[in-house]
Amino acid sequence: EKGGYEHFMLKEIHEQPDTIFDCLRGRLLPQSGQIIMSGVDNHIDALKNAQRMLIVACGTSWHAGLLAEYQIEELCRIPVEVEYASEFRYRNPVVNKGDVIIAISQSGETADTLVALESAKAKGAFIFGVVNVVGSSIARLSNAGAYTHAGPEIGVASTKAFTGQLAVLTMMALKIGYAKGAITEARYLQLMRELYEVPEKVKEILKDTSNIQRIAAKYKDATDFLFLGRGYNFPIALEGALKLKEISYIHAEGYPAAEMKHGPIALVDEKLPVVFVATKDSYYEKIVSNVQEIKARKGKVIAVATANDEIIPGMSNDIMFVPDADEVIAPLLSTIPLQLLSYYVGVAKGLDVDKPRNLAKSVTVE
Ligand code: F6R
């Protein structure tokens, strides 16, 4: 049932070219310039005219939501707030009629998310569910939605469900942004084509993982890690840190790279591995100087960089390449080496990567 893989987590990481393709299949049609998502089509006015969108989720799904905030604000020009479901539920938030709530959940059963949605629905919010498990509680509670079609995820740490969420949310941002006239047709078509190429590019990353295995073995005894990114890669840095914590029990923190100088840089010494998610994008020059700051303090730099990058490799102790992609799409690629890194660190430490201690696949208690 593990399809020849040693663990479900590794199998699910390697399934991603297929699961992302399944998610896009029949929806993303770059040749005709259409994105067909019935949950969006049927409610396009409510979505494109929303005064505000609130994204409610937990854990990895919350990280998908944070990326969606960046994408929706850029492509749709709609203000977005991303909320931890558990905080949203208990802090008496302002929810106005006509606000759109996007609920993101792999299992569709996370109690914090479910109760947050119930109270928002009672206040008149429109709930759009981005869910993996068909017919789950959150799917049933939603007014509309789009499934991620990643198939059953057995590994406790979310991998293929996360990239499915990113694919759905990217299509939504594109579709709503174009319907609203917030992006040009040329940009819309270009990003559609880029998204369509993601499954092939993920396959490319997965073709040879020996370099990532080597890096994992080299750093497996570190006691702490930092994960840094800017812009679209910031949520990916957070997700990289969460994955490492879960699978390897190594303390890891994700930060926006520029926040380093406001405190965390005090942690940096010659023992600290610092993972930069530093693909070529509009933040590139800025992140190059952040890498410099870490090097100057003798931190060990591990970078995720674009295949043709000529600067970052020379500044890094270790490097993981991903194919070139537009910055809106690149997170779907840059997250893959980080999944593999945490997997191989966990394996190198002899841990049960499919069932990390203290964790359950769906958290049905508040
Ligand atoms: C991390 C992980 C958790 C879940 C979180 C929300 O690998 O799996 O952080 O993302 O518990 O679960 P769902 O998406 O099922 O609501």
Boltz pocket constraint, residues with backbone or C-beta under 6 A from the ligand:
constraints:
  - pocket:
      binder: B
      contacts: [[A, 58], [A, 59], [A, 60], [A, 61], [A, 62], [A, 104], [A, 105], [A, 106], [A, 107], [A, 108], [A, 109], [A, 110], [A, 113], [A, 156], [A, 157], [A, 158], [A, 159], [A, 242], [A, 243], [A, 246], [A, 360], [A, 361], [A, 362], [A, 363]]
      max_distance: 6.0
